[in-house]
């Protein structure tokens, strides 16, 4: 995954950084003020929207009042005693309807229907209209179905604007429905002017629309039938009350909507240009932005001018510090200035003088130190060479000592074999001959002879074991592997330790000195297992090739702390140290791995150097 590239900021001068800091500070303050101003602007905008919504509600209330007045007149007329459709005389009803029509005004048409919807009388309509059936009319159907007065939209012919229908049921003396008194209101009647004039300028228009967006009447006094330009957004307008609308030419308008209480499917739309509605907030926003830009520019300019007074002496001090960093500590710093910069200049001058003195002292001490180090180095080199020489002499002496020791072991073993063992064998034969040559012996004499034979046998066995310990002939005859296996079995089987000796090349012989020293190391390791390890199993592995011999001895005994070999008791520590010495004489390494409770593992790694006559 590639790391993101490190952001590198441009390097700015001290003057630029101060001016930038002032500008950022002013920007933060301006941002806070702008936030407060924008909040106030938002509140002003919300207030303007609420005012338009309240205006639409007021216009809707005016329309509701204009519809409610003839509605109340029609209800009072239906409840008059003169309206009786069961007596068969329509003269009183015609008179009453005519009087009612005069009260309601010329924008209405009043029709009297019987219970089946048949027209009995129609004021302001042709007489041939009498007898037609208007039972299908929405207002008549609602009044007949519910038995209550109803206000509904009147179905009209294509090309005619929507109209309002008022329907009031007429009941007889027994309360049964005998007829319906229905009035049709014409909202575009110019005498009543259903929509009031809104004093908000020519950019404001008011429209009364039905549920399908068809304009019922408008403040523009326009003829014909048309849909409101806000028909598509009418559901959103009904839900929000105020929306921001963009017309087909790209003009933005604020439209407020308020439904009628008398006819909820209808509503009043008040539309005004956005520039007019938000004129005050937009003007205030422009002034705030202009003021902010001017304030930031003035702050940066003032900071720049003020920084000029500080930058000049600081530039002098910066140049002096650069000279000091380059190593020039002899040029004095001279700056006449008051305040903090003067204090800084004096402190820098004192620092220059102290650094110059310290540098001179350091140079003197450096020369003295180099002289002493050179002297000590010569002394240590001599001591090291002496130690190396003595170590080489010690190694040679130790190797000769061990070689002499092995030669002495071999000589003693040979003498024991050739002299002591042969003498004991001869003594054994002499005792046996004496026993056979004597005619008759008493039991006591026979017992003494048997006792003598037993002592001779034991002495002969002890001599033979001593010979094997000094120099086992199996090492010279068969090699390292069989010798180690024989020694381990002789010393460990008696203490119930299972022995496993493995060798990869059992018939290949090693140089005699290597076989002898490795045998002595493993002999000591086996002896330690028998005496101290309390193990139940010992595994010895021998692996060698033309260049190296690796011997591993591993037991499952109680173990010990291998890191404290020098602190072990003498009877154990000397044995391990001797093993290490023998390994170092051969130019190899002996690694001891052990810890309490985990057994012990010895790894011996010896290089093999063969002479020209060895194979």
SVG drawing of the C-alpha trace seen along z (x, -y; Angstrom):
<svg xmlns="http://www.w3.org/2000/svg" viewBox="-102 -52 157 139">
<polyline fill="none" stroke="black" stroke-width="0.4" points="0.0,0.0 1.5,-3.3 1.8,-6.0 0.0,-9.3 2.4,-12.0 3.6,-14.3 1.9,-17.6 4.5,-20.4 3.5,-23.9 5.2,-26.8 7.9,-28.5 6.8,-31.9 8.8,-34.7 8.3,-36.0 6.4,-39.0 4.1,-36.9 3.4,-34.5 2.4,-37.3 0.2,-38.9 -1.3,-35.5 -2.0,-34.9 -3.7,-38.3 -5.7,-37.5 -6.7,-34.1 -7.7,-35.7 -9.8,-38.2 -11.3,-35.5 -12.3,-33.5 -14.0,-36.6 -15.6,-37.5 -16.8,-33.9 -18.4,-34.1 -20.0,-37.4 -21.0,-36.0 -22.6,-33.0 -24.7,-35.3 -25.5,-37.5 -26.5,-34.5 -28.6,-33.3 -30.3,-36.7 -30.7,-36.6 -32.3,-33.1 -34.6,-34.4 -35.5,-37.4 -36.1,-35.1 -38.3,-32.7 -40.2,-35.8 -40.8,-36.9 -42.1,-33.4 -44.3,-33.4 -45.7,-36.9 -46.6,-35.5 -48.2,-32.5 -50.2,-34.7 -51.2,-36.9 -52.5,-33.8 -54.4,-32.7 -56.0,-36.2 -57.1,-36.2 -58.5,-32.7 -60.4,-34.0 -61.8,-36.8 -63.0,-34.3 -64.5,-32.1 -66.5,-35.1 -67.7,-36.0 -69.0,-32.4 -70.3,-32.1 -72.7,-35.1 -74.9,-33.7 -74.5,-30.3 -76.1,-31.6 -78.8,-33.5 -79.6,-30.3 -79.9,-28.3 -82.2,-30.9 -84.4,-30.9 -84.7,-27.0 -85.9,-27.2 -88.6,-29.8 -92.2,-28.8 -93.1,-30.0 -91.1,-27.3 -93.6,-24.4 -93.4,-22.1 -96.1,-19.8 -99.1,-22.2 -98.7,-22.3 -98.6,-26.1 -95.2,-27.5 -96.2,-31.1 -94.9,-31.8 -91.7,-29.9 -91.1,-31.9 -91.5,-35.1 -89.2,-34.1 -86.5,-32.9 -86.7,-36.2 -86.2,-38.1 -83.3,-35.8 -81.7,-36.4 -81.8,-40.1 -80.1,-39.7 -77.4,-37.4 -76.5,-39.6 -76.1,-39.2 -73.2,-36.7 -75.6,-33.9 -78.3,-31.8 -80.9,-30.1 -82.7,-26.9 -85.5,-25.0 -85.5,-21.2 -87.9,-18.6 -86.8,-15.5 -85.9,-13.7 -83.8,-16.6 -86.3,-18.0 -86.1,-21.7 -89.3,-23.4 -88.2,-27.0 -85.0,-28.7 -84.2,-32.4 -82.1,-34.2 -82.5,-31.2 -84.8,-30.6 -88.2,-29.2 -87.6,-26.2 -84.9,-25.1 -87.9,-24.2 -88.5,-20.5 -85.0,-19.4 -83.3,-17.1 -80.2,-18.2 -80.1,-15.3 -76.7,-14.3 -75.3,-17.6 -72.5,-17.1 -74.0,-19.6 -77.5,-18.2 -76.3,-14.6 -74.3,-15.4 -77.2,-17.3 -79.6,-14.5 -77.2,-11.8 -76.3,-13.5 -79.4,-15.6 -77.1,-18.4 -76.2,-21.7 -73.3,-21.2 -70.7,-23.3 -69.2,-21.7 -67.7,-22.5 -70.2,-22.8 -69.6,-20.7 -69.3,-23.1 -69.1,-22.8 -65.6,-22.8 -64.3,-26.4 -66.1,-27.7 -64.4,-28.5 -65.2,-26.5 -68.2,-27.7 -69.3,-27.1 -72.5,-25.3 -74.5,-25.8 -77.1,-23.1 -79.5,-23.3 -82.1,-20.5 -85.8,-21.5 -87.7,-19.4 -91.5,-19.0 -93.4,-19.2 -92.6,-15.5 -88.9,-16.2 -88.7,-14.3 -86.7,-15.7 -89.1,-17.5 -86.7,-19.4 -83.3,-21.1 -82.6,-24.8 -79.5,-25.3 -77.5,-28.4 -74.7,-28.7 -72.0,-31.4 -70.0,-32.9 -66.5,-33.8 -65.5,-36.0 -68.4,-38.4 -66.7,-41.8 -69.2,-43.4 -68.3,-41.5 -64.6,-40.9 -64.2,-37.7 -60.4,-38.2 -59.3,-41.4 -56.5,-43.6 -53.2,-42.9 -51.1,-46.1 -47.7,-44.5 -47.0,-46.0 -47.4,-44.8 -45.1,-41.8 -47.7,-40.2 -50.6,-38.0 -53.4,-36.3 -55.3,-33.3 -58.1,-31.0 -57.6,-27.5 -59.5,-24.2 -58.1,-20.8 -56.9,-20.2 -55.0,-23.5 -57.6,-25.3 -57.8,-29.0 -61.3,-29.9 -60.6,-33.6 -57.5,-35.8 -56.4,-39.3 -55.3,-39.9 -59.0,-40.0 -58.0,-37.6 -60.7,-35.9 -60.9,-32.2 -59.9,-29.0 -56.2,-28.2 -54.2,-26.2 -52.1,-27.6 -48.3,-27.5 -47.8,-25.8 -50.1,-22.8 -47.2,-20.3 -45.9,-21.5 -49.4,-21.8 -49.1,-18.8 -45.8,-20.1 -47.3,-23.6 -50.3,-22.3 -47.9,-20.4 -45.3,-23.2 -47.5,-26.3 -44.6,-28.2 -42.3,-27.1 -39.6,-28.6 -40.9,-28.2 -38.9,-28.7 -41.1,-29.4 -40.4,-28.3 -38.4,-31.5 -36.1,-30.9 -37.7,-33.5 -37.8,-32.7 -41.0,-33.3 -42.2,-32.8 -45.6,-31.1 -47.7,-30.8 -50.8,-28.6 -53.8,-28.6 -56.8,-26.2 -60.4,-27.5 -62.3,-26.5 -65.6,-26.3 -64.3,-24.3 -61.0,-22.5 -60.2,-21.3 -59.9,-24.9 -57.1,-27.3 -55.6,-30.7 -52.2,-31.2 -50.2,-34.3 -47.2,-34.7 -44.5,-37.3 -41.0,-37.7 -38.2,-36.3 -36.2,-39.5 -39.0,-41.5 -39.6,-39.1 -35.9,-38.7 -34.8,-42.2 -33.9,-43.2 -32.1,-39.9 -30.1,-40.0 -29.1,-43.6 -28.0,-42.8 -26.0,-39.8 -24.2,-41.9 -23.3,-44.5 -22.0,-41.9 -19.8,-40.3 -18.4,-43.7 -17.7,-44.7 -16.0,-41.4 -13.7,-41.7 -12.8,-45.3 -12.2,-44.3 -9.8,-41.4 -7.9,-43.6 -7.6,-46.4 -6.4,-43.9 -3.8,-42.4 -2.5,-45.8 -2.2,-47.0 -0.4,-43.8 2.0,-44.2 2.8,-47.8 3.3,-46.8 5.5,-43.8 7.9,-46.0 9.0,-47.6 9.9,-44.2 11.3,-42.4 14.3,-44.6 16.1,-44.0 15.1,-40.4 16.6,-40.1 19.9,-41.5 19.7,-38.9 18.9,-36.1 22.0,-37.0 24.2,-37.0 22.8,-33.6 23.5,-32.3 27.1,-33.5 27.4,-31.8 26.0,-28.6 28.6,-28.7 31.4,-28.9 32.0,-32.7 32.2,-33.4 34.6,-36.3 32.3,-38.9 30.5,-40.8 26.7,-41.4 25.9,-45.1 22.3,-46.2 20.9,-49.2 17.2,-48.5 14.9,-48.8 12.5,-46.3 12.5,-42.5 14.5,-42.6 17.4,-44.5 17.3,-41.9 17.5,-39.2 20.4,-40.8 22.4,-41.1 21.6,-37.5 22.8,-36.4 26.0,-38.4 26.7,-36.8 26.0,-33.4 28.5,-34.1 31.2,-35.0 30.6,-31.9 30.5,-29.6 33.8,-31.1 35.4,-30.4 33.9,-26.9 35.1,-26.1 38.7,-27.2 38.6,-25.0 37.1,-22.1 40.0,-22.3 42.6,-22.3 40.9,-19.3 40.5,-17.5 44.2,-17.7 45.0,-16.5 42.4,-13.7 43.8,-12.5 47.3,-12.4 46.1,-10.4 44.0,-8.0 47.0,-7.4 49.1,-6.6 46.5,-4.3 46.0,-2.6 49.7,-1.8 49.6,-0.4 46.5,1.7 48.0,3.0 51.1,4.2 48.9,5.8 46.7,7.4 49.7,8.9 51.1,10.2 47.8,11.7 47.5,13.3 51.0,14.7 50.4,16.1 47.0,17.5 48.7,19.2 51.5,20.6 48.8,21.7 46.9,23.5 50.0,25.2 51.0,26.2 47.5,27.5 47.5,29.5 50.9,30.9 49.7,31.6 46.6,33.5 48.7,35.3 51.2,36.2 48.3,37.3 46.9,39.5 50.4,41.0 50.9,41.6 47.4,43.2 48.3,45.4 51.7,46.3 50.2,47.1 47.5,49.2 50.0,51.1 52.2,51.7 49.2,52.8 48.2,55.1 51.7,56.5 52.8,56.8 50.1,56.6 47.5,58.4 49.9,61.1 51.3,61.5 47.7,61.9 46.9,64.4 50.1,66.4 49.1,66.2 45.7,67.5 47.2,70.4 49.7,71.1 46.8,71.3 44.9,73.6 48.0,75.9 48.7,75.9 45.1,77.0 45.4,79.8 48.9,81.0 48.1,81.3 46.9,84.8 44.3,84.2 43.3,80.9 41.2,80.2 38.0,78.1 39.7,75.1 42.6,75.3 40.2,75.7 38.3,72.6 41.5,70.6 42.5,71.6 39.0,70.6 39.3,67.3 42.7,66.7 41.3,67.5 38.4,65.1 40.7,62.3 42.9,62.9 39.9,62.8 38.6,59.6 42.1,58.0 42.4,59.1 38.9,57.6 39.9,54.3 43.1,54.1 41.2,54.8 38.6,52.0 41.5,49.7 43.1,50.5 39.7,49.8 39.3,46.5 42.8,45.4 42.7,46.3 40.0,48.5 41.3,50.8 38.0,50.6 38.7,46.9 41.9,47.9 40.5,51.0 36.9,50.0 36.7,46.3 34.7,43.5 31.2,44.8 31.7,48.3 33.9,46.9 31.2,44.4 28.5,47.1 30.6,49.5 31.4,46.9 27.8,45.7 26.4,49.3 29.1,50.1 28.3,47.1 24.6,46.4 22.9,49.8 23.7,50.4 21.7,47.3 18.7,48.1 19.4,45.5 18.4,46.5 21.2,45.8 20.8,45.0 24.0,44.3 23.6,43.3 26.3,42.8 25.9,42.1 29.3,43.6 30.2,46.3 33.1,47.8 34.8,44.5 37.7,43.6 38.7,40.1 42.1,38.6 43.4,40.2 43.6,36.9 40.0,36.1 38.7,39.5 40.6,39.3 39.4,35.8 35.8,36.3 35.8,39.6 37.0,37.9 34.4,35.1 31.6,37.7 33.0,39.8 32.7,36.9 29.2,36.2 28.1,39.8 29.8,39.8 27.8,36.7 24.6,38.3 25.3,41.4 26.2,39.3 24.0,36.2 21.3,36.2 18.8,38.8 17.8,39.5 16.0,42.5 17.3,42.1 20.4,40.9 20.7,40.3 24.1,39.8 24.2,38.9 27.4,38.7 27.3,37.0 30.5,36.3 31.8,35.8 35.1,34.8 35.2,31.4 33.2,31.5 32.1,33.7 28.9,32.9 28.2,34.9 25.0,34.4 24.4,35.9 20.8,35.4 19.2,36.7 15.9,36.3 17.2,35.7 16.7,32.9 18.9,30.4 20.6,27.3 21.0,23.6 23.4,23.5 24.0,19.8 25.7,20.4 28.3,23.0 31.0,21.1 29.0,21.2 28.4,25.0 30.0,27.2 33.6,28.1 32.8,31.8 30.5,30.6 31.9,27.3 35.4,28.6 34.2,31.4 32.3,28.9 35.2,26.5 37.5,29.4 35.1,30.4 35.2,26.8 39.0,26.7 39.2,29.9 36.8,28.6 38.7,25.3 42.0,27.3 40.4,29.0 39.3,25.6 35.6,26.4 32.7,25.3 30.7,27.0 27.2,25.6 25.4,26.6 21.6,26.2 19.9,26.9 17.4,25.5 16.0,27.0 13.5,29.8 14.0,30.0 17.1,32.2 20.4,31.3 21.6,31.1 25.3,30.9 26.2,30.0 29.9,30.5 31.0,29.1 34.6,30.0 36.4,29.2 38.3,32.2 41.8,31.6 43.3,34.8 46.9,35.3 48.1,36.5 48.4,40.1 44.9,40.2 41.8,41.3"/>
</svg>
